[in-house]
Amino acid sequence: MKVWFITGASRGFGLEIARQALERGDSVAATARDPQTVHKALPDAGDRLLALPLEVTDEQQAQQAADAAIARFGRIDILVNNAGRGLLGAVEEASDSEARAVFDTNVFGLMSVTRAVLPVMRRRRSGRVLNISSVGGFTANAGWGVYGATKFAVEGLSEAMRAELVPLGIAVTVVEPGVFRTDFLDNSSLHHTKRTIDDYATTAGGTRAWAQQNNHAQLGDPVKAATAMIEVADSPEPPTRIQLGADCVARVEAKLELVAGELARWRQLSLSTAHT
């Protein structure tokens, strides 16, 4: 039996991971802004479910939630940093307050929860951390610049954490989902910049139209994604990154090809900058 600590567990990936973990006999500390939404979604979980209030931007509340999970279950084996916030709009269209709100949740909120959970994992010299990024954390598209920047930050933090924690028996994996049929494109999760600029009508504006047309029509199955994430968490040698969805795999492959091509093209100029 493993103990999970999952943020953003009231819906989407977080809820489905919690559901499948409970079904296989694990215990779950499931956090959400309103824990009653978790109870309503998982009414038959019994004592193996601990639903906790958590706004990830509240560092004190993050510590209280971690302490409550440890008090109930004695340990935390797997941390899933799933809570997130989206912002759609061109970089220039995003206000300072809009950008900071996304960073507060996706980056600083993740760090607050991680700081609260890691001490118990370090004491036991055991644990798994799944940081939910995005294909947009590896390759950014028009309209997703600020959101992608937060996920690029998550990827950098995760790579460093992996190097720091591997000697302590803790593995960190970045999960890069493509487009999945969750509520991410709903207004409750995805915010839009208040400002729009006509010059971006065919770039960021096209992405806005795509989001409206594809909400709840995405190809990815969140149930299968949750199953894949649980398999990664169970692995004795989990990867640094795991791509989920054919669209994600294709975009990552295209980015790697682009980087390799530009590296080769500009190699001599790059190497020419050394002292002679």
C-alpha positions in Angstrom: 0.0 0.0 0.0 1.3 3.4 -1.0 0.4 6.9 0.2 -0.3 9.5 -2.4 -0.4 13.3 -1.9 -2.2 14.9 -4.9 -2.8 18.6 -5.5 -5.7 19.7 -7.7 -7.5 16.5 -7.0 -11.1 17.6 -7.5 -11.1 16.9 -11.3 -9.0 16.1 -14.3 -5.8 14.2 -13.9 -5.6 14.7 -10.2 -9.1 13.1 -9.6 -8.4 10.2 -11.9 -5.1 9.4 -10.3 -6.8 9.5 -6.9 -9.6 7.3 -8.1 -7.3 4.6 -9.6 -4.9 4.7 -6.6 -7.8 4.1 -4.2 -9.2 1.3 -6.4 -6.0 -0.6 -6.1 -5.9 -0.3 -2.4 -3.6 2.7 -1.8 -4.3 5.7 0.5 -4.7 9.2 -0.9 -4.4 12.7 0.6 -6.4 14.6 -2.0 -6.2 18.3 -1.9 -8.5 20.9 -3.5 -9.7 24.4 -2.8 -13.0 22.9 -1.7 -12.4 19.4 -0.3 -16.1 18.6 -0.4 -15.7 18.4 -4.2 -13.3 15.5 -3.7 -15.8 13.7 -1.3 -18.6 14.1 -3.8 -16.4 12.7 -6.6 -15.1 9.8 -4.5 -18.0 9.0 -2.1 -17.1 5.4 -1.4 -13.4 5.8 -0.6 -13.7 5.3 3.2 -10.8 6.0 5.5 -8.1 5.6 2.8 -9.1 9.0 1.4 -8.2 12.2 3.2 -9.6 15.2 1.5 -7.9 18.4 2.5 -8.3 22.1 1.7 -5.4 23.6 -0.1 -4.7 26.7 -2.1 -1.2 25.9 -3.3 -0.2 29.6 -3.2 -0.7 29.5 0.6 2.5 28.2 2.0 1.2 27.8 5.5 -1.8 25.8 4.2 0.5 23.6 2.2 2.4 22.7 5.3 -0.8 22.1 7.3 -2.0 19.7 4.5 1.2 17.8 4.5 1.2 17.5 8.3 -2.4 16.2 8.2 -1.5 13.6 5.6 1.4 12.4 7.7 -0.6 12.4 10.9 -3.3 10.2 9.2 -1.1 7.8 7.1 2.4 8.1 8.7 4.2 8.9 5.5 3.9 10.2 1.9 5.3 7.9 -0.8 4.2 9.8 -4.0 3.7 13.5 -4.5 1.8 14.6 -7.5 2.0 18.3 -8.2 -1.0 18.6 -10.4 -2.7 21.9 -9.5 -2.4 24.4 -12.2 -3.7 27.5 -13.9 -3.7 28.4 -17.6 -3.4 31.7 -19.4 -4.1 32.1 -23.1 -2.9 35.2 -25.0 0.1 36.7 -26.7 3.0 37.5 -24.4 2.6 41.3 -25.1 -1.2 41.0 -24.3 -0.5 39.6 -20.8 -0.6 42.1 -18.0 1.8 41.8 -15.1 -0.9 40.7 -12.7 -2.2 38.1 -15.1 1.3 36.6 -15.6 2.1 36.7 -11.9 -1.1 34.8 -11.1 0.0 31.9 -13.3 3.5 31.8 -12.0 2.2 31.9 -8.4 0.2 28.8 -8.9 2.2 26.8 -11.4 5.7 27.5 -10.1 5.7 29.0 -6.6 2.7 26.9 -5.5 4.4 23.8 -6.7 7.6 24.8 -4.7 5.6 25.4 -1.6 3.9 22.0 -1.7 7.2 20.3 -2.5 9.0 22.0 0.4 6.2 20.8 2.7 6.4 17.1 1.5 10.1 16.5 0.9 11.3 16.4 4.5 9.3 13.2 5.2 10.6 11.6 2.1 14.2 12.5 2.9 13.8 11.1 6.4 12.7 7.8 4.9 15.2 8.0 2.0 12.3 7.0 -0.3 9.8 8.7 -2.5 8.5 9.6 -5.9 7.6 13.1 -7.2 5.5 13.6 -10.3 5.5 17.2 -11.5 2.8 17.7 -14.0 4.2 19.9 -16.8 2.9 20.0 -20.3 4.1 19.6 -23.9 4.1 23.4 -23.6 6.9 23.0 -21.1 9.1 21.6 -23.8 8.0 23.5 -26.9 5.9 26.7 -26.8 3.2 27.8 -29.3 1.7 31.2 -30.0 -0.8 32.2 -27.3 0.7 30.0 -24.7 3.9 32.0 -23.9 3.2 32.8 -20.3 1.7 29.4 -19.5 4.5 27.7 -21.3 7.1 29.8 -19.4 5.7 28.5 -16.1 6.0 24.9 -17.4 9.5 25.5 -18.7 10.3 26.6 -15.1 8.8 23.4 -13.7 11.0 21.4 -16.0 14.1 23.2 -14.9 13.2 22.8 -11.2 12.4 19.2 -11.8 15.7 18.4 -13.5 17.7 20.0 -10.6 15.5 18.3 -8.0 16.2 15.0 -9.7 19.9 15.5 -9.5 19.6 16.6 -5.8 17.3 13.9 -4.7 18.5 10.8 -6.5 21.3 10.2 -3.9 18.5 10.3 -1.2 16.4 7.6 -2.8 13.8 10.0 -4.3 13.0 10.1 -8.0 11.5 13.1 -9.7 9.7 12.8 -13.1 8.3 15.5 -15.3 5.0 14.5 -16.9 4.4 16.2 -20.3 0.7 15.7 -21.4 -0.4 16.8 -24.8 -4.1 17.7 -25.3 -6.4 15.6 -23.1 -10.1 15.7 -22.6 -10.1 17.4 -19.2 -11.6 20.7 -18.1 -8.4 22.6 -18.8 -9.9 24.6 -21.6 -12.9 25.6 -19.5 -13.0 29.1 -18.1 -12.6 27.7 -14.6 -9.1 26.6 -15.4 -8.0 28.6 -18.5 -7.9 32.3 -18.2 -7.7 34.7 -21.1 -5.8 37.9 -21.3 -8.1 40.9 -21.0 -6.2 42.7 -23.6 -6.2 41.6 -27.3 -4.1 43.2 -30.0 -5.2 43.0 -33.6 -1.7 42.2 -34.9 -1.9 38.9 -33.1 -5.2 37.8 -34.7 -3.7 35.0 -36.7 -1.3 33.7 -34.1 -2.5 34.0 -30.5 -6.0 34.8 -31.9 -5.9 31.5 -33.9 -5.0 29.7 -30.7 -8.0 31.3 -28.9 -10.3 30.0 -31.7 -8.7 26.5 -31.4 -9.4 26.4 -27.7 -13.0 27.2 -28.1 -13.5 24.7 -30.9 -11.7 21.8 -29.1 -12.9 22.1 -25.5 -13.9 18.6 -24.5 -13.0 17.3 -27.9 -9.3 16.6 -27.3 -8.0 13.3 -28.4 -6.2 12.3 -25.2 -8.0 10.1 -22.6 -7.3 11.3 -19.0 -8.2 7.8 -17.6 -5.4 6.3 -19.7 -3.1 9.1 -18.8 -3.6 8.5 -15.1 -2.9 4.9 -15.5 0.4 5.7 -17.3 1.4 8.1 -14.5 0.7 5.5 -11.9 2.9 3.1 -13.9 5.7 5.6 -13.9 5.4 6.2 -10.2 5.6 2.4 -9.6 8.7 2.0 -11.8 12.0 1.2 -10.0 13.7 3.5 -12.5 11.3 6.2 -13.6 12.2 8.5 -16.4 13.3 12.1 -16.1 10.4 12.9 -18.5 7.4 11.1 -19.8 5.5 12.3 -22.8 1.8 11.5 -22.9 -0.2 11.5 -26.1 0.7 11.1 -29.8 0.5 14.9 -30.3 3.0 15.4 -27.5 5.4 12.8 -28.9 5.2 14.4 -32.4 5.9 17.9 -31.0 8.8 16.8 -28.9 10.3 15.0 -31.8 9.9 18.1 -34.0 11.6 20.3 -31.4 14.5 17.9 -31.0 15.0 17.8 -34.8 14.9 21.6 -34.9 17.4 22.1 -32.1 19.7 19.5 -33.6 19.5 21.2 -37.0 20.2 24.7 -35.7 23.0 23.4 -33.5 24.7 21.8 -36.5 24.1 24.9 -38.7 25.6 27.3 -36.2 28.1 25.0 -34.6 31.2 26.8 -35.8 30.0 30.2 -34.7 29.1 28.7 -31.3 32.6 27.2 -30.9 34.4 30.3 -32.1 33.7 32.2 -28.9 36.4 30.6 -26.8 39.6 32.4 -25.8 42.5 31.6 -28.2 
